Amino acid sequence: MIAKQPKPKTCRNAACSIKFVPQRLGQAVCSPVCALATKDVNQQKARKSLDQVERREIKVRKEKLKSRADHLREAQAAVNEFIRLRDGHLPCISCDSQPNDHDLMTGSRWDAGHYRSVGACPELRFEPLNIHRQCVRCNRNLSGNAVEYRIRLVLRIGAEKVDWLEGPHPVCRYTVEEIKAIKADYRARTRELKRAAA
């Protein structure tokens, strides 16, 4: 029985790239010189791969260490981003200032202001009817500017919905899984709005 001759390969060293017949199984370069030349490239790839695995493991560990409050904060940030984007073409809910007017006056950003605050009514924390884009001055400096907020809120969503917001609501204690679902839902909504705007 005649042994089969191995097929010629191209040397993996980019500087060499000559054809050679491998002398042993798994041989990827034509000579020890080329092997030394490719050593650094292979080490870099291996190190990069190990770094990626390590980053994934750290992310998983950090996720496990998060408290319920951390998850609530992240979900609120996702909801707020959606609200600011949704109302991007509208003026401040409390003072009717436009983005350009307010940015020139104060140089500040825009908030997503709650009509009924999270402290007063936590069950409406993630309710989009309860949250609208508001200038930083009204939201932070004027504590929400509630009287003006209500006047414009009635015009924007109607008196019936405002009455519903002001009415009693069942107590809602979200589980961590529900909070994660809210965060994922609002991030998806934000992506859709950005896609539609592009």
C-alpha positions in Angstrom: 0.0 0.0 0.0 1.4 3.4 -1.0 1.2 6.3 1.5 -0.7 9.3 0.2 1.4 12.4 -0.3 0.2 15.5 1.6 -1.1 18.4 -0.5 1.0 21.5 -0.8 0.0 24.4 1.4 0.6 28.1 1.3 2.8 29.4 4.2 0.7 31.4 6.7 3.5 33.9 7.1 2.1 36.9 5.0 5.7 38.0 4.2 6.5 34.5 2.7 3.4 32.9 1.2 5.3 30.2 -0.7 3.9 26.8 -1.4 5.3 23.9 0.7 4.6 20.3 1.4 3.9 19.8 5.1 6.3 17.4 6.9 3.9 16.8 9.9 0.2 17.1 10.7 -1.0 20.7 11.4 2.1 22.4 10.0 1.0 25.8 8.8 4.4 27.5 7.9 7.2 26.4 5.7 10.1 26.9 8.1 11.1 27.8 11.7 11.9 31.3 10.6 8.3 31.8 9.4 7.0 30.2 12.6 8.8 32.8 14.7 7.5 35.5 12.4 3.8 34.4 12.9 4.3 33.9 16.7 3.3 37.4 17.6 0.3 37.5 15.4 -1.0 34.3 16.9 -0.3 35.5 20.4 -2.3 38.7 19.7 -5.3 36.8 18.4 -5.2 34.4 21.4 -4.9 37.4 23.9 -7.8 39.2 22.2 -9.9 36.1 22.4 -9.1 35.6 26.1 -9.9 39.3 26.7 -13.3 38.9 25.1 -14.1 35.8 27.2 -12.9 37.7 30.3 -15.1 40.7 29.5 -18.1 38.5 29.0 -17.5 36.8 32.4 -17.1 40.2 34.1 -20.4 41.4 32.5 -22.2 38.3 33.8 -20.7 38.7 37.3 -21.7 42.4 37.4 -25.2 41.6 36.3 -25.5 39.1 39.2 -24.3 41.7 41.7 -26.9 44.3 40.6 -29.5 45.2 43.2 -33.2 45.8 42.4 -32.5 49.5 42.7 -29.8 49.3 40.1 -32.2 47.6 37.7 -34.9 50.2 38.4 -32.3 53.0 37.6 -31.4 51.3 34.3 -35.1 50.8 33.4 -35.9 54.5 34.2 -33.0 55.6 32.1 -34.3 53.6 29.1 -37.8 55.0 29.6 -36.5 58.5 29.9 -34.4 58.2 26.7 -37.5 57.0 24.9 -39.6 59.9 26.2 -37.0 62.5 25.2 -36.9 61.1 21.7 -40.7 60.7 21.4 -41.2 64.3 22.4 -38.2 65.6 20.6 -40.3 67.9 18.3 -42.4 69.2 21.2 -41.7 72.2 23.5 -41.2 71.8 27.2 -44.4 70.5 28.8 -44.2 73.2 31.6 -43.0 76.4 29.9 -43.3 75.9 26.1 -39.7 76.7 25.6 -38.2 75.2 22.4 -35.0 73.2 22.3 -33.0 76.1 20.7 -34.4 78.8 23.1 -33.6 76.9 26.2 -30.2 75.6 25.1 -29.2 79.2 24.4 -30.5 80.4 27.7 -29.0 77.8 30.0 -26.8 75.5 27.9 -28.5 72.5 29.5 -30.0 69.3 28.5 -33.6 68.0 28.5 -35.2 65.8 31.1 -38.0 63.4 31.1 -40.2 64.9 33.8 -42.9 63.0 35.7 -46.2 64.7 36.2 -46.8 62.5 39.3 -43.4 62.0 40.9 -41.9 58.6 41.5 -41.9 59.3 45.2 -45.6 60.3 45.3 -46.8 57.6 42.9 -44.3 54.8 42.2 -46.9 52.8 40.3 -46.8 55.4 37.5 -43.0 55.5 37.3 -42.9 53.9 33.9 -46.3 55.1 32.5 -45.6 57.1 29.3 -48.7 59.3 29.8 -47.1 60.4 33.1 -43.7 61.3 31.6 -43.0 64.1 29.1 -40.0 66.0 27.9 -39.3 68.9 30.2 -36.5 71.5 30.3 -34.0 71.1 33.1 -35.0 74.5 34.6 -38.7 73.4 35.1 -37.9 69.8 36.1 -35.0 70.4 38.5 -35.0 74.1 39.5 -38.7 74.6 39.7 -39.5 71.1 41.1 -41.4 70.0 38.1 -43.3 73.3 37.6 -46.5 71.2 38.4 -49.2 73.9 37.9 -48.0 74.8 34.4 -47.3 71.0 33.7 -50.9 70.2 34.4 -52.3 73.0 32.2 -50.3 71.9 29.2 -50.8 68.2 30.0 -54.6 68.6 29.7 -54.1 70.2 26.3 -51.7 67.5 25.2 -53.4 64.3 26.3 -56.9 65.4 27.4 -58.7 65.9 30.7 -59.9 62.3 31.0 -56.4 60.9 30.9 -55.1 63.5 33.4 -58.0 62.6 35.7 -56.9 58.9 35.4 -53.3 59.9 36.2 -54.5 61.8 39.3 -56.8 59.0 40.4 -55.9 56.1 42.7 -53.7 53.3 41.3 -53.1 49.8 42.6 -49.7 49.4 44.3 -47.2 47.8 42.0 -44.0 46.2 43.2 -42.0 45.1 40.1 -39.9 42.0 40.2 -36.3 42.1 38.8 -37.5 40.1 35.8 -40.3 42.6 35.1 -37.9 45.5 35.4 -35.6 43.9 32.9 -38.5 43.3 30.6 -39.5 47.0 30.8 -35.9 48.1 30.1 -35.7 45.8 27.1 -39.1 47.0 25.8 -38.2 50.7 26.0 -34.8 50.2 24.4 -36.5 48.4 21.5 -39.0 51.3 21.2 -36.1 53.8 21.2 -34.3 51.9 18.5 -37.5 51.9 16.4 -37.9 55.7 16.8 -34.3 56.3 15.8 -34.7 54.1 12.8 -37.9 55.9 11.8 -36.1 59.3 12.2 -33.1 58.3 10.1 
